[in-house]
């Protein structure tokens, strides 16, 4: 009988050498685990002038603490919107608008996708149980009798877990994170755009309702003139030419009334679409209710003091813009932030594409128990385990990895161009608003002066016509000039509110 094999004892020096090798390998493994092949992110230089165009101070601008916060950060829309009805309407829109709902769902989708990507950083552990019974025919057994066998197993393990030496999984996770943050910025941009659209639609409805009210007043005035002219014509005191000219003025006013009536209806439909729900009449501008009251009111001359020309109460606060405001405040805009998130994600995608050039190591392992009898499945001595590491080394892929890397690099360059375009667009929008604001007070003052002058010209020409000094053509021309000046004043009042 042979003697049993005895393992030689391990010396203390061997233990020391093993510990030394482990200590030497640990930093290398830790370094490999923290490695990332993504290029360092560097925000591009602003492709716009360093400061925004200077805006002259306005007498109607607010210079309180809220105004000074323009340079420090964004202002809540509730602090900006002053009209109570408009404020309630915006709140209703933020609850019911479908575009905003889609943006919120996009955030939820991006959050779930980020969770899927983040799960790849850790191994997925699964528990499995299996059982089988088989019968062997009589002719296939040595004893000539049928044989029935059973096998049961229970295992706990993970499959194909990738050790992220080169940061591929982490970069994919970073790209998913930036996409989630981009969706959040996009939702803020949609929300801000919705507040703007609702306010503009509400102000446009107010302006068109006042235009319709003015057109109705003009039609009543011209209809009165037509009635007087027709009676004069029947008495032989007025020529047929004057009657025809008066009729053209009435028909022109009728066209405007029909046009603005349809426009007011379209404005209400647009406002309802933005709100995402029927808009209560109590939340509409006061000029809309005034239309119904004007239908039953006494005839009113469309003069410069017409209620339709009275400027509405400020719907929003006109804040004072600090001088030498840096262009970096544009970076707080959510649309610019969303473009930057896309740019950051493109850097991470480059890192993931670079990692494909290096070897990848995946691990598969399990531990469990197996037995021929279900009752003995968890008895001692039935334990099983397996461990199967795998390394994959790219050698030849017909240029696939290089093409993927080029795709990622082009996507990064595209994101840079889109980021620059977003900043330039933001700069232009702000510069345009400041340019309009710098002249709106002067234009309003000039238009009011023009309106007074055309009103005097109309009164004089009408008086001269009644005295027989001028033909009705002069009255008609002055009447058209007055009506055009009145409509332009409403347009400028809308521009002031929208700015």
C-alpha positions in Angstrom: 0.0 0.0 0.0 1.4 3.3 -1.0 2.0 6.0 1.6 -0.4 9.0 1.7 0.7 12.2 0.0 1.6 15.0 2.4 1.6 18.6 1.1 4.8 20.4 2.2 4.3 23.2 4.6 4.4 26.7 3.2 7.2 28.8 4.6 6.7 32.2 6.1 8.8 33.7 3.4 6.4 32.4 0.8 3.5 34.0 2.6 5.5 37.3 2.6 6.2 37.1 -1.1 2.5 36.4 -1.8 1.5 39.5 0.2 4.1 41.6 -1.5 2.8 40.6 -5.0 -0.8 41.3 -3.9 0.2 44.7 -2.6 2.0 45.4 -5.9 -0.9 44.3 -8.0 -3.6 46.1 -6.0 -2.7 49.7 -7.1 -2.5 48.6 -10.7 -5.9 47.0 -10.6 -7.3 50.0 -8.8 -5.8 52.3 -11.5 -7.2 50.2 -14.2 -10.6 50.2 -12.6 -10.6 54.0 -12.5 -9.2 54.5 -16.0 -11.3 56.4 -18.5 -10.5 57.0 -22.2 -12.9 59.8 -22.6 -11.3 63.2 -23.5 -11.4 65.9 -20.8 -14.4 68.1 -21.2 -13.7 71.7 -22.0 -16.6 74.2 -22.6 -16.1 76.0 -25.9 -15.5 79.8 -25.8 -18.6 81.8 -26.2 -19.1 82.7 -29.9 -20.7 86.0 -29.0 -19.5 89.4 -27.7 -18.6 89.3 -24.0 -21.5 91.6 -22.9 -25.1 92.0 -24.0 -26.1 95.2 -25.8 -26.8 98.0 -23.4 -30.5 98.8 -22.8 -31.4 102.3 -21.9 -33.4 102.7 -18.7 -37.2 103.1 -19.1 -39.5 105.1 -17.0 -41.8 102.1 -16.7 -39.1 99.7 -15.8 -38.9 98.3 -12.2 -35.6 98.8 -10.4 -36.4 96.9 -7.2 -34.6 93.9 -5.8 -36.4 91.6 -8.3 -35.1 93.6 -11.2 -31.5 93.5 -9.9 -31.7 89.7 -9.7 -31.6 89.5 -13.5 -27.9 89.3 -13.4 -27.9 86.9 -10.5 -30.3 84.2 -11.7 -33.6 83.4 -13.3 -36.8 84.9 -11.9 -39.9 82.8 -11.1 -42.7 83.4 -13.5 -45.2 84.0 -10.7 -43.0 87.0 -9.6 -42.8 88.2 -13.2 -46.5 87.9 -14.3 -48.6 90.6 -12.6 -52.0 90.2 -14.2 -54.0 87.8 -11.9 -56.1 86.3 -14.7 -53.0 85.6 -16.8 -51.3 84.1 -13.8 -54.2 81.7 -13.2 -54.3 80.8 -16.9 -50.5 80.0 -17.0 -51.0 77.8 -13.9 -53.8 76.0 -15.7 -51.6 75.5 -18.8 -48.7 74.1 -16.8 -51.1 71.4 -15.5 -52.9 70.5 -18.7 -50.6 71.3 -21.7 -49.8 68.2 -23.7 -46.4 69.4 -24.9 -45.3 69.8 -21.3 -46.7 66.4 -20.4 -44.7 64.8 -23.2 -41.6 66.6 -22.0 -42.2 65.3 -18.4 -42.6 61.7 -19.8 -39.4 62.2 -21.7 -37.6 62.8 -18.4 -39.1 59.6 -16.9 -37.9 57.7 -19.9 -34.4 59.1 -19.7 -34.4 58.4 -15.9 -35.3 54.8 -16.6 -32.7 54.5 -19.3 -30.1 55.9 -16.9 -31.1 53.3 -14.4 -30.6 50.5 -17.0 -27.2 51.9 -17.9 -26.2 52.2 -14.2 -27.2 48.6 -13.5 -24.4 47.5 -15.9 -21.8 48.7 -13.4 -22.7 45.8 -11.1 -23.1 42.1 -11.8 -26.6 40.7 -12.1 -27.0 37.8 -9.6 -29.6 35.2 -10.4 -30.9 32.2 -8.5 -31.8 29.1 -10.5 -33.3 25.8 -9.6 -33.6 22.8 -11.9 -34.8 19.2 -11.7 -34.9 16.3 -14.2 -36.0 12.7 -14.2 -35.1 10.2 -17.0 -35.8 6.6 -17.7 -33.4 4.3 -19.7 -34.9 1.5 -21.7 -34.3 -2.2 -20.8 -32.1 -3.0 -23.8 -29.8 0.0 -23.0 -28.8 -1.1 -19.4 -26.3 -3.7 -18.5 -28.7 -5.5 -16.1 -31.4 -5.6 -18.7 -33.8 -3.6 -16.4 -35.2 -0.2 -16.9 -33.3 2.5 -15.0 -34.9 5.7 -13.7 -32.5 8.5 -12.6 -33.2 11.9 -11.0 -31.1 15.0 -10.7 -31.9 18.3 -8.8 -29.8 21.4 -8.5 -30.0 24.9 -7.0 -27.4 27.6 -7.9 -26.7 31.3 -7.3 -24.4 33.1 -9.7 -23.7 35.8 -12.3 -23.1 35.6 -16.0 -20.8 37.6 -18.3 -20.0 40.4 -15.8 -17.6 42.8 -17.5 -14.7 44.2 -15.5 -14.6 47.8 -16.6 -10.8 48.2 -16.9 -11.1 50.9 -19.7 -14.1 52.7 -18.5 -16.4 51.6 -21.3 -19.4 50.9 -19.1 -18.8 54.0 -17.0 -18.7 56.2 -20.1 -21.9 54.7 -21.3 -23.4 55.4 -17.9 -22.1 59.0 -18.1 -23.7 59.4 -21.5 -27.0 58.1 -20.2 -26.8 60.5 -17.2 -26.2 63.5 -19.6 -29.2 62.4 -21.6 -31.3 62.4 -18.5 -30.1 65.9 -17.5 -30.7 67.1 -21.1 -34.2 65.9 -20.9 -34.7 67.8 -17.6 -33.3 71.0 -19.3 -35.6 70.4 -22.2 -38.6 70.2 -19.9 -37.6 73.5 -18.4 -37.2 75.0 -21.9 -40.7 73.7 -22.8 -42.1 75.1 -19.6 -40.5 78.5 -20.1 -41.7 78.5 -23.7 -45.2 77.6 -22.6 -45.3 80.5 -20.2 -44.1 82.8 -23.0 -46.6 81.4 -25.5 -49.5 81.6 -23.1 -48.7 85.2 -22.2 -48.2 86.2 -25.8 -51.4 84.5 -26.9 -53.3 86.2 -24.1 -51.9 89.6 -25.0 -52.6 89.0 -28.7 -56.2 88.1 -27.9 -56.5 91.3 -25.9 -55.0 93.4 -28.8 -57.2 91.7 -31.4 -60.3 92.2 -29.2 -59.5 95.9 -28.9 -58.9 96.1 -32.7 -62.3 94.5 -33.2 -63.9 96.9 -30.8 -62.3 99.8 -32.6 -63.5 98.4 -36.0 -67.0 98.2 -34.7 -66.9 101.7 -33.4 -65.5 102.9 -36.8 -68.3 101.0 -38.6 -71.0 102.6 -36.4 -69.5 106.1 -37.1 -69.2 105.5 -40.8 -72.7 104.0 -40.9 -74.1 107.2 -39.3 -72.2 109.2 -42.0 -73.7 107.0 -44.7 -77.2 107.5 -43.3 -76.8 111.3 -43.3 -75.3 111.3 -46.8 -78.1 109.1 -48.2 -80.7 111.5 -46.8 -78.8 114.4 -48.3 -78.6 112.7 -51.6 -82.3 112.0 -51.6 -82.9 115.7 -50.9 -80.5 116.6 -53.7 -77.9 118.3 -51.5 -75.2 115.6 -52.1 -73.8 114.1 -55.2 -73.9 110.4 -56.1 -70.1 110.4 -56.0 -70.1 111.4 -52.3 -72.7 108.7 -51.6 -70.5 106.1 -53.3 -67.4 107.2 -51.4 -69.2 107.0 -48.1 -70.5 103.5 -49.0 -66.9 102.4 -49.7 -65.8 103.6 -46.3 -68.6 101.6 -44.6 -67.9 98.4 -46.6 -64.2 98.7 -45.7 -65.1 98.9 -42.0 -67.4 95.9 -42.5 -64.6 93.9 -43.9 -62.4 94.8 -40.9 -65.1 93.8 -38.4 -65.5 90.4 -40.1 -61.7 89.9 -40.3 -61.1 90.8 -36.6 -64.0 88.7 -35.5 -62.5 85.7 -37.1 -59.1 86.6 -35.7 -60.4 86.8 -32.2 -62.0 83.4 -32.6 -58.7 82.0 -33.8 -56.9 83.6 -30.8 -59.3 82.0 -28.4 -58.7 78.6 -30.1 -55.0 79.0 -29.9 -55.2 80.0 -26.2 -57.3 76.9 -25.5 -54.8 74.7 -27.2 -52.0 76.1 -25.1 -54.0 75.7 -22.0 -54.9 72.1 -22.8 -58.4 72.6 -21.4 -61.4 75.0 -21.9 -60.4 78.5 -20.8 -63.0 80.0 -18.4 -64.4 83.3 -19.4 -63.2 84.8 -16.2 -59.6 84.3 -17.2 -59.9 86.1 -20.6 -58.8 89.7 -21.0 -61.2 92.4 -20.0 -61.4 93.6 -23.6 -63.1 90.3 -24.6 -65.9 91.0 -22.1 -66.0 94.6 -23.3 -66.9 93.4 -26.8 -70.2 92.0 -25.6 -71.0 95.1 -23.6 -70.2 97.3 -26.5 -72.8 95.6 -28.7 -75.6 96.8 -26.5 -74.1 100.1 -25.6 -74.9 103.4 -27.2 -73.0 104.4 -30.4 -69.6 105.8 -29.6 -67.3 107.7 -31.9 -64.0 106.1 -32.7 -62.0 109.0 -31.5 -58.5 109.1 -29.9 -60.1 108.7 -26.4 -61.9 105.4 -27.4 -61.8 102.7 -24.7 -60.2 100.4 -27.3 -57.1 102.7 -27.4 -56.6 102.8 -23.6 -53.5 100.8 -22.8 -54.2 97.8 -20.7 -52.7 97.3 -17.3 -49.2 95.8 -17.4 -49.5 92.1 -17.6 -45.8 91.4 -16.8 -43.1 93.4 -15.0 -40.8 95.4 -17.1 -37.5 94.8 -15.3 -34.5 97.1 -15.4 -31.5 95.4 -17.1 -28.2 96.2 -15.5 -25.5 97.8 -17.7 -22.6 95.7 -19.0 -24.5 92.5 -18.4 -22.1 89.6 -19.3 -23.1 87.2 -22.0 -22.4 84.3 -19.6 -25.9 84.8 -18.2 -27.1 83.1 -21.4 -25.6 79.9 -20.1 -28.5 79.8 -17.5 -31.1 79.4 -20.3 -32.4 75.8 -20.3 -32.1 75.5 -24.1 -28.4 76.3 -23.8 -28.1 74.0 -20.9 -29.6 71.2 -22.9 -27.2 71.7 -25.7 -24.3 71.6 -23.3 -25.6 68.3 -21.8 -25.6 66.8 -25.3 -22.0 68.0 -25.8 -20.9 66.4 -22.5 -22.5 63.2 -23.4 -20.6 63.1 -26.8 -17.3 63.2 -24.8 -18.4 60.1 -22.9 -19.4 58.4 -26.1 -15.9 58.9 -27.5 -14.5 57.2 -24.3 -16.7 54.2 -24.8 -15.7 54.0 -28.5 -12.0 54.1 -27.6 -12.4 51.3 -25.0 -13.5 48.9 -27.8 -9.9 48.8 -29.0 -8.7 47.2 -25.8 -9.2 43.7 -24.3 -12.3 43.1 -22.3 -12.7 40.6 -19.5 -15.9 39.0 -18.5 -16.6 36.8 -15.5 -19.2 34.0 -15.1 -19.5 32.1 -11.8 -21.9 30.2 -9.7 -22.2 28.4 -6.5 -24.9 25.9 -5.5 -25.8 22.3 -4.6 -26.9 19.2 -6.6 -28.3 15.8 -5.6 -30.0 12.8 -7.1 -32.8 13.1 -4.6 -34.8 16.2 -3.8 -34.7 15.5 -0.1 -30.9 15.4 -0.1 -30.4 18.6 -2.2 -29.1 20.6 0.7 -27.2 17.9 2.6 -23.5 18.3 3.3 -21.1 17.3 0.6 -23.4 18.2 -2.3 -22.0 21.7 -2.9 -21.0 22.7 -6.5 -19.3 25.8 -7.9 -17.9 27.0 -11.2 -15.8 30.0 -12.3 -15.3 30.8 -15.9 -13.4 34.0 -16.7 -13.1 35.0 -20.4 -10.9 37.6 -22.1 -11.7 39.0 -25.5 -8.9 40.6 -27.5 -9.9 42.5 -30.7 -7.5 41.6 -33.6 -9.3 42.1 -36.8 -12.8 43.7 -37.2 -12.6 45.1 -40.7 -12.4 48.7 -39.4 -15.6 48.5 -37.3 -14.1 50.0 -34.1 -12.3 52.7 -36.0 -15.6 53.6 -37.8 -17.5 53.7 -34.5 -14.8 56.0 -33.0 -15.1 58.3 -36.0 -18.9 58.4 -35.6 -18.5 59.4 -32.0 -15.9 62.1 -32.9 -18.2 63.6 -35.6 -21.1 63.5 -33.1 -18.9 65.5 -30.7 -18.0 68.1 -33.4 -21.7 68.3 -34.3 -22.6 68.9 -30.6 -20.1 71.7 -30.5 -21.6 73.4 -33.5 -25.1 73.0 -32.0 -24.0 74.4 -28.7 -22.5 77.4 -30.4 -25.7 77.9 -32.4 -27.8 77.7 -29.3 -25.7 80.5 -27.6 -25.8 82.6 -30.8 -29.6 82.2 -31.1 -30.0 83.1 -27.4 -27.8 86.2 -27.9 -29.8 87.3 -30.9 -33.2 86.9 -29.1 -32.0 88.9 -26.2 -30.4 91.6 -28.3 -33.5 91.9 -30.4 -35.7 92.3 -27.3 -33.3 94.9 -25.9 -33.3 96.7 -29.3 -37.1 96.8 -29.4 -37.2 98.0 -25.8 -34.8 100.8 -26.4 -37.2 102.5 -28.9 -40.7 101.3 -27.7 -41.3 104.4 -25.5 -40.2 106.8 -28.2 -42.4 105.0 -30.8 -45.4 105.0 -28.5 -45.0 108.7 -27.8 -44.6 109.5 -31.5 -47.6 107.4 -32.4 -49.8 109.1 -29.8 -48.8 112.4 -31.2 -49.5 111.2 -34.7 -52.9 110.0 -33.5 -53.8 113.4 -32.1 -52.7 115.1 -35.3 -54.7 112.8 -37.5 -57.7 113.3 -35.3 -57.4 117.0 -35.7 -56.9 116.7 -39.4 -60.1 114.5 -39.6 -62.1 117.0 -37.6 -61.0 119.9 -39.8 -61.6 118.1 -43.1 -65.0 117.1 -41.9 -65.8 120.6 -40.9 -64.6 122.0 -44.3 -66.7 119.4 -46.1 -69.8 120.4 -44.2 -69.1 124.1 -45.2 -68.6 123.0 -48.8 -64.9 124.1 -48.9 -63.6 120.5 -49.6 -64.9 117.4 -51.3 -65.7 114.2 -49.4 -62.5 112.7 -50.7 -60.5 114.8 -48.2 -62.7 113.5 -45.4 -62.3 109.9 -46.6 -58.5 110.2 -46.8 -58.3 111.8 -43.3 -60.7 109.1 -42.0 -58.5 106.3 -43.3 -55.3 107.9 -41.9 -57.0 108.2 -38.5 -58.1 104.6 -38.5 -54.6 103.4 -39.5 -53.0 105.4 -36.7 -55.5 103.9 -34.2 -54.7 100.4 -35.3 -50.9 101.1 -35.2 -51.2 102.3 -31.6 -52.8 99.1 -30.5 -50.0 97.2 -32.3 -47.3 99.2 -30.5 -49.1 98.7 -27.1 -49.0 94.9 -27.8 -45.3 95.1 -28.6 -44.6 96.9 -25.4 -46.4 94.2 -23.4 -44.8 91.4 -25.2 -41.3 92.8 -24.7 
